[in-house]
Amino acid sequence: MKRKHRRLVFVAAGMVLLAGAAVLILNAAQDTLVFFYSPSELSTRQLPADRAFRLGGLVEEGSLARGDDGSIRFSVTDLQASVLVTYRGILPDLFREGQGVVAQGTLGADGVFTAKDVLAKHDETYMPPEVAAAIKKSGQWKGDGEGGEGVTPQ
């Protein structure tokens, strides 16, 4: 084999190895990505049943219910659409109706979101940026300022 052909084979093998490594890295990264959706965005998207993502919005007034088996059910809304959430575990101390929440979990075929983790706002003046953005996008924002901090939707 000529020197030129040998070099071409090495370059081609290197490209194949590099492409294989890129595929493996992208595949691993896709498994660890967790996307954020508001209830309105969720109603317009088709997600696989086993795909984990974050659902954010406000805990709908009057929707909190505790089951005898320790389960907790509540609705998350962005003031345009609502999604029913079930959760088993201890809720954060600051969790309450009308406040911002982000839940991480999966959406079932029945349209009920099963949360593995529930995160609540950390003080009286904070709203998670994702929740604030979703409410602003829905056109229901009545706070002041640009960011999600220091304002409350009405």
BAFI-3210 file (N, C-alpha, C; in Angstrom, 3 decimals, decimal comma, padded with zeros to 6 digits):
// residues 154
n [1|2|3|4|5|6|7|8|9|10|11|12|13|14|15|16|17|18|19|20|21|22|23|24|25|26|27|28|29|30|31|32|33|34|35|36|37|38|39|40|41|42|43|44|45|46|47|48|49|50|51|52|53|54|55|56|57|58|59|60|61|62|63|64|65|66|67|68|69|70|71|72|73|74|75|76|77|78|79|80|81|82|83|84|85|86|87|88|89|90|91|92|93|94|95|96|97|98|99|100|101|102|103|104|105|106|107|108|109|110|111|112|113|114|115|116|117|118|119|120|121|122|123|124|125|126|127|128|129|130|131|132|133|134|135|136|137|138|139|140|141|142|143|144|145|146|147|148|149|150|151|152|153|154]
n.u [000,844|000,530|002,138|000,505|-002,088|-002,171|-002,092|-004,552|-006,311|-005,825|-006,725|-009,441|-010,243|-009,830|-011,761|-014,103|-013,954|-014,087|-016,653|-018,199|-017,639|-018,802|-021,508|-022,036|-021,601|-023,558|-025,873|-025,744|-025,945|-028,505|-030,101|-029,808|-030,832|-033,290|-036,217|-038,174|-041,586|-044,577|-048,035|-049,626|-047,853|-047,439|-049,890|-049,828|-047,866|-046,562|-045,416|-043,216|-044,298|-042,501|-040,693|-038,844|-039,468|-039,724|-042,412|-043,968|-045,570|-048,353|-049,751|-052,947|-055,736|-057,739|-057,314|-055,749|-055,448|-055,355|-054,686|-055,840|-053,873|-051,492|-050,855|-050,672|-052,582|-052,764|-053,378|-051,489|-051,158|-050,894|-052,449|-053,765|-053,975|-054,323|-052,745|-053,139|-051,494|-049,858|-048,363|-046,090|-044,841|-042,952|-043,995|-042,465|-041,872|-042,774|-044,724|-047,841|-051,259|-051,792|-049,206|-045,919|-044,571|-042,415|-042,398|-040,875|-040,997|-042,956|-045,308|-048,347|-050,251|-052,870|-052,906|-052,189|-049,769|-047,054|-045,232|-041,846|-040,207|-040,872|-040,625|-040,701|-041,258|-038,713|-038,935|-041,078|-041,088|-040,135|-040,304|-039,968|-037,874|-038,638|-041,363|-042,340|-041,731|-043,399|-045,938|-045,865|-045,690|-048,202|-049,722|-050,929|-049,581|-049,249|-047,452|-044,722|-041,689|-038,959|-037,873|-038,456|-038,233|-039,281|-041,861|-045,357|-047,823|-051,148]
n.v [-001,170|002,183|005,068|007,346|006,282|004,820|006,867|008,073|006,028|006,012|008,591|008,374|006,339|007,668|009,704|008,163|007,094|009,490|010,419|008,337|008,696|011,229|010,639|008,930|010,716|012,713|011,149|010,335|012,840|013,609|011,921|012,979|015,527|017,780|019,172|022,225|022,933|024,835|024,622|025,439|025,172|022,460|021,408|021,717|020,079|016,851|014,479|011,767|009,065|008,246|010,266|012,463|015,648|019,141|020,748|023,792|026,452|028,037|026,908|025,852|027,502|025,955|023,368|021,530|018,377|015,770|012,349|009,268|007,386|008,699|010,090|013,096|015,458|018,016|020,926|022,469|025,615|028,029|030,130|029,955|027,315|024,137|021,504|018,382|017,170|014,523|013,465|011,842|012,039|014,325|017,589|020,775|023,201|025,765|025,374|026,086|026,878|028,992|029,860|029,899|027,019|024,309|021,228|018,080|015,329|012,795|012,606|010,947|008,621|009,233|011,934|012,944|014,330|012,839|013,532|013,464|015,092|018,103|021,523|024,545|028,111|030,210|032,384|035,143|036,951|035,872|034,283|031,393|031,775|030,458|029,997|032,621|033,546|031,884|032,720|035,394|035,020|033,993|036,222|037,044|038,307|040,533|041,914|044,045|045,196|043,477|040,909|037,712|038,064|039,529|040,177|039,522|037,578|038,632]
n.w [000,000|-000,796|000,606|000,633|000,459|002,817|004,720|004,144|004,910|007,694|008,374|007,647|009,418|011,827|011,595|011,651|014,247|015,727|014,998|016,088|018,832|019,185|018,732|020,919|023,088|022,622|022,834|025,528|026,757|026,004|027,509|030,033|029,957|031,110|030,353|030,593|030,929|030,605|031,678|029,446|027,254|027,415|026,663|023,934|022,956|022,065|024,099|024,891|027,001|028,985|029,290|031,206|032,615|033,573|035,121|035,444|037,240|038,810|041,890|041,707|043,122|045,559|044,642|045,963|047,373|049,710|049,818|051,410|051,301|051,468|049,227|047,261|045,583|043,201|041,175|038,608|037,213|034,547|034,308|031,937|031,132|032,815|034,683|036,136|038,989|040,622|043,647|045,793|048,864|050,930|050,996|050,209|052,836|052,174|050,292|048,928|048,032|045,221|044,967|043,399|041,757|040,873|039,394|038,993|036,875|035,208|032,497|032,410|030,338|030,753|031,070|033,511|035,573|037,084|039,778|040,817|042,259|044,036|043,936|045,706|045,916|047,471|049,235|050,292|048,178|045,840|042,665|040,698|037,842|035,465|035,855|036,081|033,503|031,972|032,805|032,050|029,294|028,808|028,998|031,310|033,320|035,997|037,422|038,521|037,026|035,337|035,775|037,456|040,100|043,147|042,444|042,146|040,563|039,815]
ca.u [000,000|001,319|002,139|-000,643|-003,278|-002,107|-002,475|-005,982|-006,988|-005,733|-007,612|-010,816|-010,498|-009,939|-013,070|-015,132|-013,874|-014,567|-018,109|-018,754|-017,557|-019,793|-022,823|-022,149|-021,704|-024,875|-026,876|-025,691|-026,431|-029,957|-030,721|-029,729|-031,512|-034,637|-036,805|-039,202|-042,800|-045,716|-049,222|-050,051|-046,928|-047,636|-051,099|-049,579|-046,762|-046,706|-044,208|-043,238|-044,790|-041,415|-039,772|-038,857|-039,372|-040,198|-043,678|-043,972|-046,702|-048,901|-050,644|-054,301|-056,523|-058,774|-057,043|-054,918|-056,179|-054,486|-055,341|-055,638|-052,664|-050,325|-050,644|-051,103|-053,004|-053,013|-053,278|-050,538|-051,717|-050,209|-053,605|-054,399|-054,239|-053,974|-052,349|-053,275|-050,224|-049,875|-047,043|-045,981|-043,672|-043,110|-043,962|-041,653|-042,580|-043,373|-045,705|-049,231|-052,065|-051,584|-047,779|-045,158|-044,058|-041,832|-042,422|-040,143|-041,562|-043,375|-046,725|-048,948|-051,125|-054,145|-052,740|-051,843|-048,327|-046,587|-044,030|-040,844|-039,725|-041,647|-039,863|-041,528|-040,503|-037,935|-039,369|-042,340|-041,006|-039,474|-041,016|-038,983|-037,842|-039,387|-042,785|-042,612|-041,703|-044,584|-047,108|-045,727|-045,990|-049,643|-050,367|-051,643|-048,660|-049,667|-046,424|-043,885|-040,321|-038,677|-037,558|-039,434|-038,006|-039,869|-043,176|-046,329|-048,931|-052,446]
ca.v [000,000|003,407|005,935|008,247|005,495|004,493|008,087|008,237|005,042|006,506|009,757|007,875|005,632|008,701|010,359|007,224|007,075|010,779|010,426|007,427|009,356|012,305|010,013|008,471|011,882|013,321|010,229|010,431|014,168|013,649|011,212|013,763|016,804|017,879|020,379|022,890|023,269|025,374|023,859|025,802|024,534|021,017|021,040|021,772|019,176|015,415|013,989|010,342|008,840|008,035|011,412|013,317|017,081|019,983|021,443|024,934|027,365|028,341|025,895|026,375|027,659|024,955|022,093|020,679|017,300|014,716|011,054|008,443|006,586|009,566|010,806|014,483|015,865|019,440|021,371|023,537|026,434|029,251|031,005|029,646|025,875|023,482|020,101|017,695|016,604|013,650|013,432|011,036|012,491|015,488|018,839|021,818|023,997|026,952|024,977|026,422|027,263|030,340|030,169|029,286|025,675|023,564|019,798|017,271|013,989|012,334|012,735|009,665|008,567|009,828|013,382|013,306|014,457|012,182|014,255|012,817|016,183|019,333|022,654|025,729|029,364|030,189|033,427|035,768|037,823|035,200|033,329|030,801|032,490|029,720|030,220|034,015|033,644|031,220|033,559|036,561|034,571|033,788|037,526|037,228|038,893|041,841|042,372|045,119|044,755|042,588|039,546|037,031|038,325|040,712|040,472|038,477|037,709|038,863]
ca.w [000,000|-000,882|001,778|000,529|000,777|004,234|005,433|003,908|005,766|009,080|008,505|007,599|010,683|012,856|011,429|012,121|015,709|016,211|014,822|017,091|020,137|019,197|018,891|022,308|023,975|022,423|023,366|026,989|027,140|025,807|028,626|031,261|029,804|031,661|029,811|031,382|030,183|031,337|031,281|028,087|026,312|027,505|025,927|022,493|022,602|022,264|024,753|025,221|028,361|029,945|029,216|032,399|032,365|034,668|034,912|036,351|037,217|040,130|042,438|041,529|044,348|045,780|043,968|046,812|048,047|050,245|049,843|052,602|051,102|051,538|047,967|047,237|044,237|043,026|039,785|038,300|036,156|034,133|034,142|030,659|031,135|034,077|034,614|037,416|039,438|041,797|044,280|047,005|049,589|051,785|050,249|050,847|053,834|051,574|049,290|049,239|046,876|044,721|044,931|042,320|042,006|039,760|039,698|038,028|036,792|033,885|032,175|032,080|029,167|031,149|031,182|034,887|035,764|038,301|040,191|041,674|043,115|043,995|044,441|045,929|046,026|048,701|050,165|049,920|047,009|044,723|041,825|039,794|036,558|034,453|036,114|035,726|032,038|031,440|033,077|031,171|027,937|028,707|028,988|032,569|034,297|036,474|038,345|038,019|036,820|034,221|036,190|038,278|041,508|043,751|041,903|042,326|039,616|040,460]
c.u [000,897|001,154|000,905|-001,950|-003,349|-002,561|-003,984|-006,790|-006,967|-006,663|-009,071|-011,176|-010,648|-011,271|-014,194|-015,137|-014,409|-016,088|-018,782|-018,740|-018,594|-021,205|-023,029|-022,333|-023,080|-025,993|-026,906|-026,232|-027,944|-030,680|-030,730|-030,416|-032,910|-035,204|-037,873|-040,379|-043,810|-046,935|-049,716|-049,167|-047,149|-048,855|-050,882|-048,489|-047,140|-045,395|-044,326|-043,619|-043,661|-040,423|-039,926|-038,710|-039,881|-041,449|-043,730|-045,182|-047,093|-049,761|-052,045|-055,054|-057,606|-058,502|-056,257|-055,772|-055,183|-055,292|-055,041|-054,341|-051,388|-050,036|-051,217|-051,435|-053,246|-052,882|-052,267|-051,102|-050,777|-051,252|-054,245|-054,813|-053,798|-053,604|-052,480|-051,959|-050,482|-048,456|-047,137|-044,701|-043,996|-042,983|-043,065|-042,506|-043,321|-044,401|-047,097|-049,950|-051,805|-050,120|-047,101|-044,590|-043,446|-041,788|-041,671|-040,702|-041,920|-044,877|-047,262|-049,844|-052,479|-054,070|-052,411|-050,322|-047,961|-045,244|-043,145|-040,295|-040,652|-040,819|-040,793|-040,632|-039,795|-038,213|-040,596|-042,278|-040,430|-040,455|-039,975|-039,029|-038,651|-040,883|-043,164|-042,663|-042,951|-045,830|-047,056|-046,118|-047,490|-050,405|-051,101|-050,799|-049,137|-048,694|-045,693|-042,476|-040,215|-038,536|-038,679|-039,297|-038,724|-041,255|-044,070|-047,426|-050,238|-053,550]
c.v [001,243|004,248|006,855|007,517|005,138|005,695|008,311|007,260|005,505|007,694|009,304|007,151|006,633|009,416|009,464|007,167|008,370|010,876|009,510|008,033|010,465|011,748|009,555|009,639|012,529|012,444|010,298|011,771|014,247|012,961|012,036|015,118|016,738|019,215|020,927|023,228|023,900|024,538|024,183|025,146|023,032|020,565|021,045|020,802|017,728|014,901|012,492|010,157|008,708|009,186|012,298|014,777|017,825|020,709|022,581|025,805|027,697|027,181|026,501|026,392|026,582|023,596|021,111|019,663|016,240|013,422|010,293|007,640|007,424|010,316|012,214|014,817|017,365|019,772|022,497|024,288|027,572|030,302|030,889|028,181|025,311|022,033|019,527|016,996|015,690|013,551|012,588|011,453|013,704|016,734|019,847|022,642|025,177|026,642|025,374|026,842|028,720|030,739|029,415|027,940|025,133|022,108|019,055|015,863|013,643|012,497|011,377|009,765|009,204|011,344|013,869|013,267|013,811|012,780|013,381|013,820|017,377|020,420|023,846|026,953|029,422|031,349|034,127|036,542|037,143|034,311|032,723|031,483|031,792|029,969|031,640|034,176|033,023|032,081|034,824|036,195|034,387|035,102|037,853|037,902|040,281|042,382|043,562|044,594|043,762|041,141|038,940|037,355|039,595|041,054|039,269|038,645|037,890|038,279]
c.w [000,000|000,370|001,805|000,903|002,261|005,081|005,307|004,779|007,221|009,313|008,531|008,899|011,831|012,799|011,937|013,645|016,319|016,093|015,843|018,483|020,252|019,398|020,338|023,276|023,848|022,973|024,889|027,463|027,011|026,957|029,903|031,156|030,393|031,200|030,736|030,461|031,126|030,940|029,871|027,039|026,281|026,709|024,415|022,041|022,855|022,848|024,987|026,697|029,377|029,989|030,450|031,972|033,595|034,236|035,916|036,163|038,639|040,589|042,416|042,856|044,412|045,176|044,827|047,551|048,491|050,331|051,122|052,521|051,126|050,252|048,065|045,801|044,242|041,556|039,682|037,102|035,794|033,775|032,755|030,599|032,483|033,818|036,026|037,748|040,622|042,320|045,538|047,705|050,438|050,926|050,957|051,820|053,220|050,489|049,774|047,959|046,507|044,611|043,785|042,721|040,716|040,199|038,605|038,053|035,360|033,731|031,763|030,857|029,460|031,313|032,578|035,028|037,096|038,674|041,063|042,677|042,949|044,657|044,577|045,992|047,368|049,644|049,605|048,611|045,781|043,978|040,892|038,431|035,467|034,594|035,707|034,210|031,424|031,650|032,224|029,743|027,739|028,676|030,281|033,640|034,686|037,490|037,772|037,854|035,685|034,645|036,992|039,735|041,947|043,240|042,089|041,297|040,369|039,616]
res [m|k|r|k|h|r|r|l|v|f|v|a|a|g|m|v|l|l|a|g|a|a|v|l|i|l|n|a|a|q|d|t|l|v|f|f|y|s|p|s|e|l|s|t|r|q|l|p|a|d|r|a|f|r|l|g|g|l|v|e|e|g|s|l|a|r|g|d|d|g|s|i|r|f|s|v|t|d|l|q|a|s|v|l|v|t|y|r|g|i|l|p|d|l|f|r|e|g|q|g|v|v|a|q|g|t|l|g|a|d|g|v|f|t|a|k|d|v|l|a|k|h|d|e|t|y|m|p|p|e|v|a|a|a|i|k|k|s|g|q|w|k|g|d|g|e|g|g|e|g|v|t|p|q]
***
